[in-house]
């Protein structure tokens, strides 16, 4: 009986975990590649994906592929330029995919000053309002660039302080927070009720070099991170690994198995 309970518990956990397809972007160049990769991701054990790094494909065809494999699109990453200049196109795409969340993936305007970060925040606030009016949510995906300080505040602080939580929410990336000198646990707490998405990305050291590793093979305290994120209301825990030393599909499987069995 305990075995059944454990299995049910693992299945419930899996429903909260998604694969960031940027991890396998080299296998997403054509519609045929995408279809094959969806099958692989599903076979690994994922029921949800975040769309990013895909080659040219229509939204209708993409939705049909997702449905055919029983995969949910939990979120997307869209180009910063489109989010800033044509947010209505983002709305249309999310509607076609049956998806609520997207993320601004990278500060494409290359902010270098406090004023620059405030300009980014203003543009995000404006775009986020368009998505909010459509029943969707814009989130912000950080790297390390946002941890430069201006008058005691990081660029990431400025972005969140200068935006309405109703218009911009969070997609904290654990690796890049750590890389920037921040604390992933504290950032999960800081964005309480403003963190629907969390990128689970392992931070490790090999031969004195910082590396992205499979979850559980590095130095981040995943139990504390996941606990803090759940308390802050995180809905989707998204596995991402930009650089893999082995087959990226195998990397996804290792990370998923660790989270399901160990956390």
N, C-alpha and C positions, 0 to 999 in steps of 0.2 A: 504493500500500500504506500509506503514511503517513496518507493521508486516512482510510482505514478505521480505522486505529488511533486517530486523533483522534476519530472518530465514536464508537467504542466507549468511549473514555475519557469523552466527554461524556455518553453514556448511563449510564455507571456513576455519574457525579456526580449526574445527575438523580434517580437512585434514592434518594439520601440527602437530597433537598431536598423540603420540604413547604410547602404554602400554609396560613397561618393564616387561617381563614375570617372571623375578626373584621374583616379588611381589607375584605371585601365584605358586611358585615352588613346593609347597606341593601337587599340583594338576596336576603335569606334569610328573609323574613317569613312565607311560606306554604310548604306542601309543593311547590306548583308552582314557586315562586321557587327553592327549594332544588334541585329537579331541574334547572332551567335553569342555575343557577349551577355545579352539578357538571359539566355538559356544557362550560361555558365554561372552567372551571379545567382540565379534562382536555385540552381543545383547545389551551390555552396551552402545555401540556407537562408538567403536574404528574401524578405517579402517587400522591401521598399528600397528605392534608390533616389539619389539626388543627381539630377541631370547637369552635366558639365563636361566640356571637352569633346562633344559629339561633332562628327562631320555633318555635311548638309543632309537634311531630312525634313520632310513636312511634319507639322504638328499633328495632323490627323493620322498619318502613317505611324508616327511615334507612339501616339496614344493607343493605337490598335496593337502595336507590338507589346507594349506594357501590359495591356489587358490580356493578351494572348498568353503571356507567361505568368499572369497572376501577380504582377508587380505594381506597387503604388509609387507614384512620383511624390515624394514627401516635400521636395523643394527643388529649385533650380538655381543656377548661377547665370546671370545675364551680363552682357557687356555694360561697363560703366557708362559709356557714351549713350547707349540706348536708354538706360535707366534715367539719366539726366535729361536727355533731349526728347525722348519719345516714350515716356512711361506708359502711354496707352497701348503701345505694341506689347509691352510686358504683360499688361492686363489681359490682352487678347490671347497671348500664348498660354498664360496660366489657366485661363478659362478652358482653352482647348485641351489642356492636359489634365484638367480636374484637380489642379494644384493650388494650394493656398499661399505657400511661401516662396519667396525668391531672396537672393542675397546679392548685394553689391560686392563683387569679389576682390576688388583691388582699387586703390585710389589712383585712377587712371590720369588724373590731372597733376600727379607728382607733387603733392603739397610739401612745402619746405619751411613754412613759417606758421605762426599762430593764426595769422590772417588767412593763410591758405586753407588751413584745417577748418576755420569757421566758414569759408566759402563752400567747402565740401559739405559741411553739415547743413548749410542753408539749402543746397541743391538736393541733398538727400531728404530733408524735411519736406520739400516741395513735391518731390517724386513720390515719397511715401504717402502723402495725403491723397494723391491720385489712386494709388493702390488701395489705401484704406477705404476710400469711397466705393471701391469695387468689391469690398469684402475680402481683400487680400492683405498680405503683410510683407513689407520690405525689411530685410535684416542687413546687418553689416558684418562682413567677414574680415577679420583683422590679419595682418602679417606683423612683422617686427617694426616696420617703418613708423607705425603709430605710437611707438613707445619713446620716441624722441620727446624731450620735455621742453616746455615753453613757460617760463615763469612758475615752475613747480608743478605744472599739469602736463600730462602726456597728450599726444595728439588724439589718442583714443578717448581720454577723458573729455576733451573738447568736443569731439563728435557726439558723444552721448549727452553731454551737458547742454549742448546748443540745439538739440532736437527734441521734439515732442515724442515721448514714449509711444504715443498712439500712432505716430508716423514712422518711427524707426525703432526696431528691436534688434536683438543681438544674435550673432552666430559666432561665438567665441571659438577660436582655433587654439587648442591647448599647446601645441608645439610652438607656435609663433609667440604666444604669450610668454612661455618659458624662455624662448630665444631672446625676446626683447627685455628680459629681466623682471617680468611680472610673475605673479602667482596665479596659476589657473584656478585654484580653489577660491581665492579671494575675488577673482573676476566673476566667477559664477555667482558668488554671494552678492557682489556689487550690482549685478544685473537681475536681481530677484524680480520675478514677474515681468521680466523684459528679455528673457532668454529662451525662446521656443526651440532654437536649434543649437546644437553643440557639435563642433568638429573634434572627434577623438583622434588625435595624431600623436604618436609616441615620440619622445625626445630621448636620445641616447648618445653615448660617446663610444667611438671605436678609434683606437690609436690616436687619442687626443683630438679627434675631429668630431664635430657635432653631426649626428646622423638622424634621419627619420627611420624608425624601425617598426616592426610589427608590435601591436599593443601587447604589453606584458614582457617585452624583451628590452625595455629601456628603463628610465629612471622616474617616470611620473607616478604619482600616487593615485592610481585609478579608483580605488574605493572611496577616497575622500573627494575626488573630482566628481564622480557620478553621484555620490550622496548630496553634495552641494548643489549640483545641477538639478537633481530631482526636487530638492527643497525649493529651488527657484522657479520651478514650473516648466522645466525643459520637456518638450514633447518628443523630439527626435534626437537620437544619439547617432551621429553620422561618422562612420569610419572613413578616414582619408589618409593616404600615404602617397605623397607626390613622387617620391623616389623609392624604388624597391630594388633590393639586391638579388631577388629571386623573381619567379613568375608573379606578377602583380595579383593574379587571381588567387594564388596560393597565399600571398600576403594577406589578402582580405579574409581568407578562410582562417588563418592563424589568429588574426585579430578578433574575428567574430567568435571563434571557439573560446578564446580566453575570456572575453566579456561575458559570454553566456554561462560558462562553467566556473569562473573564478570571482566574478563581481556580484 
